[in-house]
Amino acid sequence: MPSVVTRLPVVKKRAFRTKPSQSALTAEEAFQRRTSNQRLPIFQLCPDLLEYVFLLAVELEADSYNLHRTVIAWSHTCHYWRLVTYSVKSLWALLIDFDERSYQWNEEMLQRSHPLPIKLSFRDQSSHRFQTLALQLSHLDRIRRYAIACQDTDWDTVVQLLEHPAPSLRNFGIVWYPSYGATPPSSPILPPSIFASTAPNLRHLTMRGCMIDFRSPLLTSLVHLKVAHLSQAFAPTAMEWLDRIRQMPSLTELILENAVSPPYLPHSPPNVMLDPDARNHLPLLSKLVLHAPIRDVSIFLQQLPIPTSHNWTITAVDCAPGADLDTIMETFSSNFRTAGSGHECPLLIAANDYDIYLRNGLLNEDRPAGAYLSFSFHAASRHFWDSLFPSIATGLEGAIPYVTALELVLPGVHPSLLPLLQRAERLNTLTRVSPQMTKYLLPQLQRSMSVGLQTYGVLLPKLERIIFADDRSMWGDSYCNLKAYLRWRQTVGFPIRNIRFLRCNILETVLKEMRSFGVEIEGEMDGFRWQNL
């Protein structure tokens, strides 16, 4: 049988250009191709509409790398797109990046975006740092946001280059740090001549490791001021700070982190005389972040007026029971009463070996709108909370009657906690109850309140709801104590009506047992425990 030969089709080889070149086209072919491209729908958009599309598209880019690639791709798509892209100066302003791009790149971007406002940052770690700084500051009249970080050896040069007008500047931040191995000197000071005393639009000023001469006229227009990590030997005292912010009538946000002189330094007066009328001349701070010794915190809170809508986070260090702590607690309680009158009013009381935390909001939840207070009390010694808690509990006596939801994160049940809870007349929810609180607190809540021989109620008479976020409360001694508490509340006529679980795995038998006490069960039970299978 003759063999069958299969003939494959012959494929002619074609020559491909690995690097196409425009020179391969004649002038007539290039003109015809351009004319043909102009008939495509995408090229029928008018320049204004195409520009608008570009500006919308850059807002969707997730990071600077993709933004850079996208804009460059547009400018290389075709002659028409290139003309439009080059005309949109705001696109090139977005590509200025002295941290990641070369000097030549940024020089070109500055030219293409001129004269639009820009935001820049400077770090003095490159070998050509002063060349870069000189390039940036040659556009100081355009800079709207500027952030600088420099070490002590370059401070004088940087300050000298900054002594030019900055009419567009709104946000300015400067970080000073000592060079490696150097002994940190006192915190340097920006002179009054910074920006030639001409920055009429400056609203936000951030300084770390350094200060500004408070004679500077730039401070009168500030809305936001942040100062952090000053040399303690030369930082202003609390009274000096109050005197200086009095010169800033527009200030609404103040952040002082380790920037207040401790009270035991030689230049700090031992007895501070507070002016009762000074409060009327201080700005209303809607945001305050203060980290300072307890004595200085007390002075601030006695003087600063608290607006109706505020967000204050206070950390007091070197804490001990006494008049300063009483002053701070009175501020917390009085504002808690004002914010909580007639509204849902949650309270967090937390502690560890070193700290006690108070907050008119719950842990891991959004801050309440309008008024937010967070106070922290810290000391260097361990087991500090045990000695400080009685003073904290006494200070909360004016606030606890307004509390509707309480979260306790404590190492144990302090004896002063129960007298405090006796005043919790509106409390209806114990939230995120820990296994430790289930085990030790609930048994102590099983008591009736009486006057003489007459019993008139129970602790937490309005309590109807308990929220658990840890299923370890559902076995062992903790669970036994929970069942005993539910049974007792049902017996005395103040039943717990609702238990909610957050991300817990609970046995079916546990659910049935709690329902037998008339409790409604709800929540986010992620799955069944293996014993349910």
Backbone torsions as a table, in degrees:
resi	resn	phi	psi	omega
1	MET	NA	124.5	-176.3
2	PRO	-65.0	142.7	179.0
3	SER	-72.2	148.2	-179.8
4	VAL	-98.4	125.0	-179.6
5	VAL	-104.7	120.7	179.7
6	THR	-93.4	122.4	179.5
7	ARG	-94.5	124.5	176.4
8	LEU	-82.3	145.8	179.3
9	PRO	-65.7	143.6	-179.8
10	VAL	-84.2	122.9	179.1
11	VAL	-102.8	122.2	178.9
12	LYS	-77.3	133.9	178.6
13	LYS	-74.3	137.3	177.8
14	ARG	-115.5	145.9	179.2
15	ALA	-88.8	124.7	178.2
16	PHE	-109.0	141.5	175.5
17	ARG	-89.1	118.7	178.2
18	THR	-73.4	-24.8	179.1
19	LYS	-130.3	85.0	-179.1
20	PRO	-60.7	143.7	-176.9
21	SER	-130.0	142.1	178.2
22	GLN	-62.3	-24.5	-179.8
23	SER	-66.9	-14.6	178.3
24	ALA	-71.8	-16.6	-180.0
25	LEU	-99.5	140.6	173.3
26	THR	-76.5	168.9	-179.5
27	ALA	-62.1	-37.3	179.7
28	GLU	-69.2	-39.2	178.3
29	GLU	-66.6	-39.8	178.1
30	ALA	-63.0	-39.8	179.1
31	PHE	-65.9	-42.4	179.1
32	GLN	-64.1	-40.1	179.7
33	ARG	-66.2	-41.2	179.8
34	ARG	-66.2	-39.8	177.9
35	THR	-63.7	-40.5	179.2
36	SER	-65.8	-41.1	180.0
37	ASN	-63.6	-34.7	-177.7
38	GLN	-67.2	-16.0	177.8
39	ARG	-83.4	-11.5	179.7
40	LEU	-67.9	145.1	-177.1
41	PRO	-57.9	-38.0	-177.1
42	ILE	-62.3	-26.7	-179.0
43	PHE	-93.6	5.5	176.1
44	GLN	-89.0	-7.6	179.1
45	LEU	-67.8	137.9	177.1
46	CYS	-71.9	157.4	-176.2
47	PRO	-57.1	-38.7	-178.8
48	ASP	-63.9	-41.1	-179.8
49	LEU	-70.0	-39.9	178.2
50	LEU	-64.8	-38.7	176.5
51	GLU	-61.4	-41.9	179.2
52	TYR	-63.3	-39.9	177.5
53	VAL	-62.5	-42.1	178.5
54	PHE	-60.9	-45.0	-177.2
55	LEU	-66.8	-34.9	175.2
56	LEU	-68.6	-38.8	-175.8
57	ALA	-68.1	-36.9	-177.4
58	VAL	-68.2	-24.5	177.8
59	GLU	-69.1	-18.1	-178.7
60	LEU	-90.1	-8.6	-178.5
61	GLU	-73.9	134.6	-172.0
62	ALA	-79.3	-28.9	-176.4
63	ASP	-148.5	172.0	-176.0
64	SER	-67.4	-30.7	-179.8
65	TYR	-64.3	-48.6	179.2
66	ASN	-67.7	-34.8	176.9
67	LEU	-61.4	-44.3	179.0
68	HIS	-61.0	-47.6	-179.5
69	ARG	-61.7	-40.3	-176.3
70	THR	-65.7	-48.4	-177.2
71	VAL	-65.3	-41.6	178.7
72	ILE	-63.7	-38.4	178.7
73	ALA	-63.5	-41.0	177.6
74	TRP	-61.0	-40.7	-176.6
75	SER	-73.4	-9.2	179.3
76	HIS	-114.9	8.5	-177.4
77	THR	-72.2	-50.5	179.1
78	CYS	-162.0	173.2	-177.1
79	HIS	-62.7	-39.7	-178.1
80	TYR	-66.5	-48.0	179.3
81	TRP	-64.2	-34.8	179.7
82	ARG	-63.5	-41.9	178.8
83	LEU	-63.9	-42.5	-179.6
84	VAL	-66.7	-44.9	-178.6
85	THR	-60.6	-43.1	-179.6
86	TYR	-65.7	-26.8	-178.1
87	SER	-80.3	-16.8	-178.8
88	VAL	-90.4	91.4	-174.1
89	LYS	-64.4	-30.3	-178.0
90	SER	-65.9	-24.9	175.9
91	LEU	-65.1	-42.0	-176.9
92	TRP	-76.5	-26.5	175.1
93	ALA	-64.2	-31.7	178.9
94	LEU	-70.8	-20.0	-175.6
95	LEU	-93.7	3.1	176.1
96	ILE	-72.6	121.1	-176.6
97	ASP	-152.6	95.0	-178.4
98	PHE	-77.7	-12.7	179.1
99	ASP	-79.6	-34.5	-173.9
100	GLU	-115.5	-20.0	-174.1
101	ARG	-108.4	163.9	-175.4
102	SER	-75.7	166.3	177.1
103	TYR	-59.9	-44.8	-177.7
104	GLN	-64.5	-40.0	178.8
105	TRP	-59.9	-50.5	-177.3
106	ASN	-66.8	-32.8	176.0
107	GLU	-61.8	-41.8	178.9
108	GLU	-67.4	-42.3	-179.6
109	MET	-64.9	-36.6	177.7
110	LEU	-64.1	-37.4	178.8
111	GLN	-70.2	-42.7	-177.4
112	ARG	-67.7	-31.0	-176.5
113	SER	-91.7	-6.1	-178.4
114	HIS	-61.2	134.6	7.9
115	PRO	-108.2	29.8	-175.1
116	LEU	-66.4	154.9	173.9
117	PRO	-63.6	147.7	-176.3
118	ILE	-137.8	163.9	172.2
119	LYS	-123.2	134.6	-174.6
120	LEU	-133.1	162.0	172.7
121	SER	-141.1	152.5	-176.9
122	PHE	-137.0	128.2	172.5
123	ARG	-124.7	130.4	-171.3
124	ASP	-89.6	42.6	-178.4
125	GLN	-100.8	-9.9	-178.9
126	SER	-86.4	159.2	-179.1
127	SER	-70.5	-24.5	-179.8
128	HIS	-107.4	39.3	-170.8
129	ARG	-64.4	-38.9	-177.4
130	PHE	-75.2	-28.6	172.7
131	GLN	-64.7	-41.8	177.5
132	THR	-65.0	-44.7	-179.7
133	LEU	-62.7	-40.8	178.9
134	ALA	-63.2	-39.4	177.7
135	LEU	-63.6	-45.1	-179.4
136	GLN	-61.9	-47.3	-174.5
137	LEU	-75.5	-11.9	170.9
138	SER	-69.1	-13.6	176.2
139	HIS	-113.4	25.8	-176.4
140	LEU	-59.9	-29.1	179.6
141	ASP	-68.3	-16.3	180.0
142	ARG	-100.4	-18.1	-170.7
143	ILE	-70.4	125.0	177.1
144	ARG	-98.9	-36.5	177.6
145	ARG	-129.3	131.8	-176.7
146	TYR	-141.0	129.0	177.9
147	ALA	-126.8	128.9	-176.7
148	ILE	-127.8	139.2	171.0
149	ALA	-129.2	125.6	-179.2
150	CYS	-145.4	155.3	179.0
151	GLN	-96.1	173.1	-171.3
152	ASP	-61.0	-34.7	-176.8
153	THR	-68.4	-20.2	-177.8
154	ASP	-107.8	3.4	-173.3
155	TRP	-58.6	-49.9	-175.7
156	ASP	-61.6	-40.1	179.8
157	THR	-65.9	-43.4	179.7
158	VAL	-62.1	-45.6	-179.3
159	VAL	-61.7	-40.8	-179.9
160	GLN	-63.1	-40.2	-179.8
161	LEU	-71.9	-19.4	-179.4
162	LEU	-86.3	-1.0	-175.6
163	GLU	-88.1	60.2	175.9
164	HIS	-137.8	153.0	-178.4
165	PRO	-60.0	143.8	178.0
166	ALA	-130.7	74.4	-172.3
167	PRO	-66.0	-24.1	-177.2
168	SER	-97.9	-8.3	-170.9
169	LEU	-66.6	127.1	176.9
170	ARG	-114.7	-38.8	-178.9
171	ASN	-122.4	126.8	177.7
172	PHE	-134.8	129.0	177.5
173	GLY	-131.9	136.8	-179.8
174	ILE	-136.8	134.7	179.2
175	VAL	-119.4	126.7	175.5
176	TRP	-113.3	136.9	178.3
177	TYR	-144.3	146.9	179.5
178	PRO	-71.6	148.0	176.8
179	SER	-68.9	161.5	-174.8
180	TYR	-61.0	127.2	177.9
181	GLY	84.2	-7.0	-178.0
182	ALA	-81.3	148.1	174.0
183	THR	-77.9	120.9	-175.9
184	PRO	-61.9	120.7	174.9
185	PRO	-80.5	-168.9	176.2
186	SER	-68.0	159.4	-179.2
187	SER	-64.0	127.3	-179.8
188	PRO	-70.8	162.5	-175.0
189	ILE	-123.7	130.8	172.3
190	LEU	-74.3	130.1	-175.7
191	PRO	-72.6	162.6	176.8
192	PRO	-61.2	-21.4	-177.8
193	SER	-81.6	4.5	179.4
194	ILE	-56.8	135.4	-175.1
195	PHE	56.5	29.6	-179.8
196	ALA	53.3	30.6	-178.4
197	SER	56.4	24.6	-177.6
198	THR	-129.8	90.1	172.1
199	ALA	-146.6	71.6	-170.4
200	PRO	-65.1	-19.8	-177.9
201	ASN	-101.5	7.5	-179.2
202	LEU	-66.8	122.1	-178.8
203	ARG	-121.5	-31.0	-176.5
204	HIS	-120.1	125.2	179.9
205	LEU	-129.6	124.5	179.3
206	THR	-124.8	129.2	179.7
207	MET	-133.9	134.9	178.3
208	ARG	-130.0	118.7	-179.6
209	GLY	81.8	0.6	-177.8
210	CYS	-146.9	171.4	-177.7
211	MET	-133.0	169.9	172.5
212	ILE	-117.1	144.1	175.6
213	ASP	-63.1	120.9	-173.4
214	PHE	-75.6	3.2	169.4
215	ARG	-82.1	-5.5	-178.2
216	SER	-65.2	132.4	178.2
217	PRO	-70.2	-10.4	-178.1
218	LEU	-68.2	-21.2	-171.8
219	LEU	-75.4	-20.4	-174.4
220	THR	-66.8	-23.1	-178.1
221	SER	-99.1	3.6	-175.1
222	LEU	-68.7	139.9	172.1
223	VAL	-106.7	-32.9	-177.0
224	HIS	-129.0	129.2	176.9
225	LEU	-133.8	126.9	175.5
226	LYS	-128.9	127.9	176.8
227	VAL	-131.5	129.5	-175.9
228	ALA	-138.8	144.7	169.1
229	HIS	55.9	59.5	173.7
230	LEU	-86.8	156.3	170.3
231	SER	-61.3	120.5	-172.6
232	GLN	-63.0	-26.7	-178.8
233	ALA	-70.8	-19.3	-175.9
234	PHE	-125.1	6.2	177.8
235	ALA	-72.4	149.4	176.8
236	PRO	-64.6	151.5	172.2
237	THR	-78.1	174.2	179.3
238	ALA	-60.7	-43.2	-179.5
239	MET	-67.0	-36.5	177.1
240	GLU	-66.0	-39.4	177.0
241	TRP	-62.4	-44.5	179.9
242	LEU	-61.4	-37.9	178.7
243	ASP	-66.4	-34.3	-176.7
244	ARG	-78.9	-39.6	180.0
245	ILE	-73.4	-14.8	173.3
246	ARG	-64.1	-23.0	178.9
247	GLN	-84.7	3.3	-178.1
248	MET	-119.7	78.1	-172.9
249	PRO	-64.9	-21.9	-177.4
250	SER	-92.3	-2.1	-174.0
251	LEU	-66.0	128.8	175.8
252	THR	-122.7	-15.6	-179.5
253	GLU	-132.2	123.9	-179.1
254	LEU	-131.2	127.3	178.6
255	ILE	-127.6	116.6	178.0
256	LEU	-124.1	109.1	-179.4
257	GLU	-118.8	112.0	-176.8
258	ASN	51.8	45.7	-177.3
259	ALA	-127.6	13.8	180.0
260	VAL	-116.9	133.0	-178.1
261	SER	-65.3	133.2	175.8
262	PRO	-61.7	153.9	-173.7
263	PRO	-74.1	-12.3	-174.6
264	TYR	-93.5	4.1	179.3
265	LEU	-75.7	154.4	-174.0
266	PRO	-56.5	-36.8	-173.9
267	HIS	-84.7	-0.4	179.5
268	SER	-91.5	121.9	-176.7
269	PRO	-64.8	137.7	-178.4
270	PRO	-67.3	-32.7	-180.0
271	ASN	-121.4	116.2	-176.6
272	VAL	-96.5	123.8	177.8
273	MET	-95.6	114.8	-177.2
274	LEU	-90.8	135.7	179.3
275	ASP	-87.8	115.0	-177.2
276	PRO	-64.3	-23.2	179.8
277	ASP	-88.3	-9.0	-175.8
278	ALA	-65.3	-29.6	-178.7
279	ARG	-58.2	-32.2	-178.0
280	ASN	-70.1	-16.3	-176.4
281	HIS	-107.9	6.1	179.3
282	LEU	-96.2	149.5	-179.8
283	PRO	-70.0	156.4	175.3
284	LEU	-85.6	116.2	-175.1
285	LEU	-97.9	107.3	176.2
286	SER	-73.7	-23.6	176.4
287	LYS	-131.6	128.3	177.0
288	LEU	-137.8	125.5	171.4
289	VAL	-121.0	116.6	-173.4
290	LEU	-132.2	124.5	175.7
291	HIS	-126.3	107.1	-171.9
292	ALA	-159.3	166.6	173.8
293	PRO	-58.2	153.0	-173.0
294	ILE	-60.0	-34.7	179.8
295	ARG	-63.9	-41.0	179.3
296	ASP	-71.4	-37.0	176.1
297	VAL	-60.3	-42.6	178.4
298	SER	-59.5	-42.0	179.2
299	ILE	-64.1	-44.7	178.6
300	PHE	-58.4	-47.2	-174.8
301	LEU	-70.5	-26.7	176.0
302	GLN	-72.3	-26.8	-174.1
303	GLN	-100.0	-37.3	-172.9
304	LEU	-76.8	127.2	172.1
305	PRO	-73.9	144.1	-179.2
306	ILE	-106.0	118.3	179.6
307	PRO	-71.6	166.3	-179.4
308	THR	-60.4	-44.5	177.0
309	SER	-102.2	117.6	-175.9
310	HIS	-152.4	159.1	176.9
311	ASN	-136.6	95.8	-174.1
312	TRP	-116.5	129.2	175.6
313	THR	-123.8	113.1	-172.9
314	ILE	-117.3	130.5	173.6
315	THR	-123.1	117.4	178.9
316	ALA	-105.5	126.0	178.9
317	VAL	-107.7	168.2	-177.3
318	ASP	57.1	43.6	-173.9
319	CYS	-80.8	149.2	174.3
320	ALA	-160.0	152.8	176.3
321	PRO	-58.5	143.9	180.0
322	GLY	157.4	-168.7	-174.8
323	ALA	-64.4	-38.0	-178.8
324	ASP	-64.2	-44.1	178.5
325	LEU	-63.7	-39.9	178.8
326	ASP	-62.0	-39.2	178.6
327	THR	-63.6	-43.7	-179.6
328	ILE	-64.3	-43.7	-179.2
329	MET	-66.6	-35.0	176.6
330	GLU	-64.1	-39.0	176.6
331	THR	-63.1	-45.6	-179.5
332	PHE	-62.0	-47.6	-175.1
333	SER	-67.3	-42.4	-177.7
334	SER	-65.2	-39.9	178.9
335	ASN	-75.8	-29.4	174.5
336	PHE	-64.5	-42.0	179.1
337	ARG	-64.1	-41.5	-179.6
338	THR	-64.6	-43.1	-178.0
339	ALA	-73.8	-30.4	-172.9
340	GLY	-96.0	-3.5	-177.7
341	SER	-66.2	115.1	177.1
342	GLY	79.5	9.8	-178.1
343	HIS	-130.2	168.6	169.1
344	GLU	-64.8	129.8	-170.3
345	CYS	-134.9	93.2	179.2
346	PRO	-83.5	154.9	178.2
347	LEU	-140.9	132.7	173.5
348	LEU	-108.2	130.0	171.0
349	ILE	-124.0	114.5	-177.7
350	ALA	-132.2	157.6	-179.1
351	ALA	-157.9	154.6	166.2
352	ASN	-138.8	-166.1	-175.2
353	ASP	-61.2	-28.3	-173.5
354	TYR	-110.9	-20.8	-167.8
355	ASP	-134.7	155.3	167.4
356	ILE	-126.8	135.5	-177.7
357	TYR	-120.6	137.7	173.4
358	LEU	-127.1	139.7	-178.4
359	ARG	-155.1	136.8	174.4
360	ASN	-87.7	52.9	178.5
361	GLY	-169.7	162.9	-175.5
362	LEU	-95.8	158.6	-179.0
363	LEU	-66.4	140.0	176.4
364	ASN	62.0	24.3	175.4
365	GLU	-125.9	161.8	-178.6
366	ASP	-62.5	147.3	177.8
367	ARG	-68.4	140.0	179.4
368	PRO	-64.3	144.3	179.0
369	ALA	-75.4	148.8	176.3
370	GLY	96.4	-73.0	-175.9
371	ALA	-130.2	126.6	178.5
372	TYR	-136.6	125.8	177.9
373	LEU	-127.2	128.4	175.5
374	SER	-132.7	116.2	-178.6
375	PHE	-116.7	134.8	176.2
376	SER	-125.1	137.9	179.4
377	PHE	-121.1	122.0	-171.6
378	HIS	-129.7	144.6	173.0
379	ALA	-141.7	164.1	-174.8
380	ALA	-79.8	-22.5	-174.6
381	SER	-88.6	149.8	179.4
382	ARG	-77.4	163.9	-179.4
383	HIS	55.8	31.0	-177.3
384	PHE	-71.3	-34.1	-172.9
385	TRP	-60.0	-33.2	-175.6
386	ASP	-64.5	-35.9	-179.1
387	SER	-84.8	-23.2	-177.5
388	LEU	-91.5	-23.9	-171.4
389	PHE	-59.9	-38.0	178.3
390	PRO	-57.4	-39.0	178.1
391	SER	-68.4	-37.4	177.4
392	ILE	-64.5	-44.2	-179.4
393	ALA	-63.0	-40.8	177.4
394	THR	-62.7	-41.3	179.9
395	GLY	-67.6	-22.0	-179.3
396	LEU	-88.5	-1.5	-176.5
397	GLU	-61.5	-31.5	178.3
398	GLY	-78.6	-17.5	-177.1
399	ALA	-98.6	-33.0	-170.9
400	ILE	-61.4	-30.0	177.6
401	PRO	-63.7	-16.6	-178.2
402	TYR	-95.7	-8.6	-173.5
403	VAL	-73.7	131.2	176.3
404	THR	-107.2	-26.4	177.5
405	ALA	-135.5	131.1	-174.7
406	LEU	-126.1	131.1	173.9
407	GLU	-117.8	122.9	-179.2
408	LEU	-113.8	120.9	175.9
409	VAL	-125.1	81.8	-172.2
410	LEU	-122.2	150.1	176.6
411	PRO	-66.4	-22.1	-179.3
412	GLY	-168.1	178.4	179.5
413	VAL	-95.1	104.1	180.0
414	HIS	-75.0	144.2	-179.2
415	PRO	-56.5	-27.5	-178.6
416	SER	-80.8	-3.8	-179.4
417	LEU	-74.0	-41.8	-176.5
418	LEU	-65.2	-44.6	174.5
419	PRO	-58.6	-32.2	177.2
420	LEU	-67.4	-42.7	-177.9
421	LEU	-68.6	-21.4	176.5
422	GLN	-61.3	-23.3	-178.1
423	ARG	-93.0	0.9	-177.0
424	ALA	-82.4	75.7	-172.3
425	GLU	-75.6	-25.0	-177.1
426	ARG	-104.0	-1.8	-172.5
427	LEU	-65.6	118.2	179.3
428	ASN	-116.2	-10.3	-176.3
429	THR	-138.6	127.1	164.8
430	LEU	-99.8	117.8	-171.5
431	THR	-111.4	145.1	178.7
432	ARG	50.4	50.5	-178.6
433	VAL	-68.6	125.3	-177.5
434	SER	-80.1	160.1	175.6
435	PRO	-56.5	-35.3	179.8
436	GLN	-67.3	-42.0	177.1
437	MET	-68.3	-35.5	176.4
438	THR	-61.6	-40.2	-175.5
439	LYS	-75.4	-40.0	-170.9
440	TYR	-107.3	-30.6	-176.6
441	LEU	-82.8	-45.9	-174.6
442	LEU	-57.4	-41.5	176.9
443	PRO	-60.4	-33.3	-178.7
444	GLN	-77.9	-15.4	175.9
445	LEU	-82.3	-9.1	179.6
446	GLN	-83.3	70.4	178.6
447	ARG	-150.0	147.1	178.3
448	SER	-95.5	148.9	176.6
449	MET	-96.2	139.1	-176.5
450	SER	-145.8	157.2	173.1
451	VAL	-122.5	114.6	-174.6
452	GLY	65.9	-121.0	179.8
453	LEU	-100.9	1.6	-174.2
454	GLN	-102.1	120.2	176.6
455	THR	-88.2	130.8	-175.3
456	TYR	-127.8	5.3	178.6
457	GLY	166.2	-169.4	-179.3
458	VAL	-127.4	165.3	172.1
459	LEU	-64.1	137.7	179.7
460	LEU	56.8	62.7	-175.1
461	PRO	-64.7	-25.8	-178.6
462	LYS	-89.6	-2.1	-175.7
463	LEU	-66.8	121.5	179.0
464	GLU	-131.1	-6.6	-172.9
465	ARG	-140.2	136.7	175.5
466	ILE	-128.4	133.9	179.7
467	ILE	-115.3	128.5	178.1
468	PHE	-113.1	137.3	175.3
469	ALA	-120.3	11.0	-178.1
470	ASP	-143.9	115.7	-175.6
471	ASP	-75.0	1.1	174.5
472	ARG	-69.2	-14.8	174.3
473	SER	-73.6	-7.6	-173.7
474	MET	-101.6	17.7	171.6
475	TRP	-151.1	167.3	178.0
476	GLY	68.7	-153.4	-178.0
477	ASP	-62.2	-34.8	-179.7
478	SER	-60.3	-45.2	-178.8
479	TYR	-68.6	-38.6	177.1
480	CYS	-60.6	-41.1	179.1
481	ASN	-69.2	-35.2	177.3
482	LEU	-64.2	-45.2	178.4
483	LYS	-61.2	-42.1	179.8
484	ALA	-63.1	-38.0	-179.5
485	TYR	-69.2	-42.8	178.7
486	LEU	-62.5	-42.5	179.9
487	ARG	-64.3	-41.0	-178.2
488	TRP	-67.7	-43.1	179.4
489	ARG	-62.8	-36.5	178.1
490	GLN	-67.6	-37.5	-177.6
491	THR	-68.1	-41.3	-175.6
492	VAL	-85.2	1.3	175.1
493	GLY	87.7	17.1	175.9
494	PHE	-127.0	66.9	-171.6
495	PRO	-70.8	151.1	169.0
496	ILE	-82.2	122.0	-171.8
497	ARG	-97.5	-19.1	-173.3
498	ASN	-146.4	134.9	171.9
499	ILE	-127.2	129.5	-178.6
500	ARG	-117.7	137.6	177.9
501	PHE	-111.7	133.8	176.3
502	LEU	-111.7	111.8	176.2
503	ARG	52.6	56.4	179.9
504	CYS	-124.4	151.6	173.5
505	ASN	-110.7	113.1	-170.4
506	ILE	-120.4	142.9	175.3
507	LEU	-68.5	145.3	177.5
508	GLU	-61.9	-36.7	179.3
509	THR	-63.9	-33.6	177.4
510	VAL	-66.1	-43.9	179.6
511	LEU	-62.0	-44.2	179.6
512	LYS	-63.6	-39.4	-177.8
513	GLU	-66.0	-41.3	179.6
514	MET	-70.7	-34.0	176.3
515	ARG	-65.3	-26.4	178.7
516	SER	-66.1	-18.3	176.2
517	PHE	-91.1	11.2	179.8
518	GLY	79.1	22.5	-177.0
519	VAL	-95.3	133.2	173.3
520	GLU	-85.2	129.0	-177.0
521	ILE	-105.7	133.5	176.8
522	GLU	-150.6	170.9	173.0
523	GLY	131.1	-170.3	-174.7
524	GLU	-101.7	79.5	176.6
525	MET	-89.3	107.2	-169.5
526	ASP	-64.4	-22.9	-178.9
527	GLY	177.7	174.9	178.3
528	PHE	-86.0	147.1	170.6
529	ARG	-70.2	158.2	-173.9
530	TRP	-62.3	-25.0	-179.6
531	GLN	-67.2	-18.1	-179.9
532	ASN	-79.0	-14.5	-174.2
533	LEU	-77.8	NA	NA
